[in-house]
Amino acid sequence: MKIVLIENSTIDYNGYDKDNSILRGAELALIHLSECFARNGHNVTVLNNCSSEITINNVAYKNINRVINKINCNLAIANADANLFKKVNSNKNFLFSHSIQNIEKFIRKKQFNAFMKYKPIVLCCSKYHYNKRSFFTSFFGKKIITPSIDDEFYQTNIPNKINRDVIFYSRADRNGSLVIQIWKDLFDQHKLTQNFYVSTDFDLNKFDKKKYNIFKKDYLDKKKLIQFLKNFRMLIIPGHKGETFCNVAEEAKALGIPIVTLGYGALSERVKNNYNGFLCKDIDDFKIKIFELLQNDLLYLKFKNNLIKDRGLNSWSDTANNLIRFFDESN
């Protein structure tokens, strides 16, 4: 089967860039899916803003702006923008959505006419995402296709030790200020000695970072990120209404790091309460559960062992196979 994956971010990348920290979830999803399709014997092309045309792992990368004649294919998968389907003549179009798009934004991004012309089925990342994507922004259908993370997160050796430090490495605008305030409250109340690491996009000048043992996580490529993360006690992350999946949570789980969350957005689907972390009912409960997990080594090891036991239950190969199955069913 001929499959074309299309996206139009300004990033110049191809399959050799999987470890590059500049890539976001959308670009990484495109690389992983394309390689899984190719391994299963499909003819796969990626159209993006790569500077040179190259074939990597049987995936042909072509610059989207140099495509003059439409490419004929059985299946086209576009990232976020239905207007990208103008580059192909496809039997079936899937639109991979990574955000919650209200009607106003749907119209402002000029999606309506493209939807009517190309009739894409919207691929959603979670039940939360599916429920938030209204009929008016998915009127040709929608389907939950759970993303995955890089296999190296599952394959890395996890140290058999009790970790101490805590991390929040989602974007600062996703309730990051709330997390820092909660950490400061706990620090003052319980005289904590642990360190707290936050994402690189935080402005720590407005916080008394030395007093509260708050540090920034450096920009790291994937290999260094994995080695850095596997030494943490827990990920504390409230979630956010714009969170449709949360790669950060999946990466943490794959490295045996328990999660404490308020379950905002899709975070409630990433954590099994009292099995691999805590799904808290409110901010007071959030504080209580963070402190409990900091103090209770047996509880921490229980969560960590459960996470290790469940490693690799969902891979990009599974996601790709589910997409092909869904393609066959929808024809």
ChimeraX attribute file (.defattr): number of C-alpha atoms within 10 A of each C-alpha:
attribute: neighborCount
match mode: 1-to-1
recipient: residues
	/A:1	14
	/A:2	17
	/A:3	22
	/A:4	27
	/A:5	25
	/A:6	28
	/A:7	22
	/A:8	19
	/A:9	13
	/A:10	9
	/A:11	14
	/A:12	14
	/A:13	20
	/A:14	26
	/A:15	21
	/A:16	10
	/A:17	15
	/A:18	19
	/A:19	16
	/A:20	14
	/A:21	13
	/A:22	13
	/A:23	16
	/A:24	12
	/A:25	15
	/A:26	16
	/A:27	21
	/A:28	20
	/A:29	20
	/A:30	21
	/A:31	19
	/A:32	23
	/A:33	22
	/A:34	27
	/A:35	22
	/A:36	20
	/A:37	23
	/A:38	20
	/A:39	15
	/A:40	12
	/A:41	12
	/A:42	16
	/A:43	18
	/A:44	25
	/A:45	23
	/A:46	27
	/A:47	23
	/A:48	24
	/A:49	22
	/A:50	20
	/A:51	14
	/A:52	12
	/A:53	15
	/A:54	14
	/A:55	15
	/A:56	12
	/A:57	12
	/A:58	17
	/A:59	23
	/A:60	19
	/A:61	24
	/A:62	21
	/A:63	18
	/A:64	18
	/A:65	12
	/A:66	11
	/A:67	12
	/A:68	8
	/A:69	9
	/A:70	12
	/A:71	16
	/A:72	15
	/A:73	19
	/A:74	16
	/A:75	21
	/A:76	27
	/A:77	26
	/A:78	26
	/A:79	22
	/A:80	21
	/A:81	19
	/A:82	29
	/A:83	17
	/A:84	21
	/A:85	27
	/A:86	13
	/A:87	19
	/A:88	20
	/A:89	17
	/A:90	20
	/A:91	12
	/A:92	18
	/A:93	23
	/A:94	25
	/A:95	25
	/A:96	27
	/A:97	23
	/A:98	19
	/A:99	17
	/A:100	21
	/A:101	19
	/A:102	14
	/A:103	16
	/A:104	9
	/A:105	12
	/A:106	15
	/A:107	13
	/A:108	10
	/A:109	13
	/A:110	13
	/A:111	18
	/A:112	17
	/A:113	12
	/A:114	16
	/A:115	20
	/A:116	12
	/A:117	13
	/A:118	20
	/A:119	19
	/A:120	24
	/A:121	21
	/A:122	26
	/A:123	25
	/A:124	26
	/A:125	23
	/A:126	24
	/A:127	19
	/A:128	21
	/A:129	24
	/A:130	20
	/A:131	12
	/A:132	19
	/A:133	21
	/A:134	15
	/A:135	12
	/A:136	11
	/A:137	22
	/A:138	20
	/A:139	15
	/A:140	14
	/A:141	13
	/A:142	22
	/A:143	18
	/A:144	16
	/A:145	20
	/A:146	19
	/A:147	24
	/A:148	25
	/A:149	20
	/A:150	19
	/A:151	16
	/A:152	14
	/A:153	24
	/A:154	21
	/A:155	12
	/A:156	14
	/A:157	12
	/A:158	18
	/A:159	11
	/A:160	9
	/A:161	9
	/A:162	14
	/A:163	18
	/A:164	17
	/A:165	16
	/A:166	22
	/A:167	25
	/A:168	23
	/A:169	21
	/A:170	22
	/A:171	14
	/A:172	18
	/A:173	11
	/A:174	17
	/A:175	16
	/A:176	23
	/A:177	13
	/A:178	15
	/A:179	21
	/A:180	21
	/A:181	12
	/A:182	17
	/A:183	22
	/A:184	22
	/A:185	14
	/A:186	17
	/A:187	17
	/A:188	12
	/A:189	9
	/A:190	10
	/A:191	11
	/A:192	15
	/A:193	11
	/A:194	15
	/A:195	14
	/A:196	23
	/A:197	19
	/A:198	22
	/A:199	18
	/A:200	16
	/A:201	16
	/A:202	17
	/A:203	10
	/A:204	14
	/A:205	7
	/A:206	7
	/A:207	14
	/A:208	11
	/A:209	15
	/A:210	8
	/A:211	10
	/A:212	21
	/A:213	16
	/A:214	21
	/A:215	17
	/A:216	18
	/A:217	19
	/A:218	13
	/A:219	13
	/A:220	15
	/A:221	15
	/A:222	16
	/A:223	14
	/A:224	11
	/A:225	16
	/A:226	20
	/A:227	15
	/A:228	13
	/A:229	20
	/A:230	22
	/A:231	19
	/A:232	21
	/A:233	25
	/A:234	28
	/A:235	26
	/A:236	26
	/A:237	25
	/A:238	26
	/A:239	24
	/A:240	18
	/A:241	17
	/A:242	17
	/A:243	20
	/A:244	24
	/A:245	27
	/A:246	22
	/A:247	18
	/A:248	16
	/A:249	24
	/A:250	22
	/A:251	21
	/A:252	22
	/A:253	28
	/A:254	28
	/A:255	26
	/A:256	30
	/A:257	31
	/A:258	31
	/A:259	31
	/A:260	27
	/A:261	28
	/A:262	21
	/A:263	21
	/A:264	20
	/A:265	21
	/A:266	21
	/A:267	26
	/A:268	20
	/A:269	15
	/A:270	20
	/A:271	21
	/A:272	13
	/A:273	15
	/A:274	13
	/A:275	16
	/A:276	26
	/A:277	29
	/A:278	24
	/A:279	25
	/A:280	20
	/A:281	11
	/A:282	12
	/A:283	15
	/A:284	10
	/A:285	15
	/A:286	22
	/A:287	18
	/A:288	13
	/A:289	18
	/A:290	23
	/A:291	16
	/A:292	13
	/A:293	22
	/A:294	19
	/A:295	12
	/A:296	10
	/A:297	15
	/A:298	11
	/A:299	18
	/A:300	22
	/A:301	21
	/A:302	15
	/A:303	26
	/A:304	26
	/A:305	17
	/A:306	16
	/A:307	21
	/A:308	17
	/A:309	12
	/A:310	14
	/A:311	17
	/A:312	16
	/A:313	10
	/A:314	16
	/A:315	18
	/A:316	22
	/A:317	19
	/A:318	16
	/A:319	19
	/A:320	21
	/A:321	16
	/A:322	15
	/A:323	20
	/A:324	14
	/A:325	11
	/A:326	13
	/A:327	15
	/A:328	9
	/A:329	8
	/A:330	9
	/A:331	7
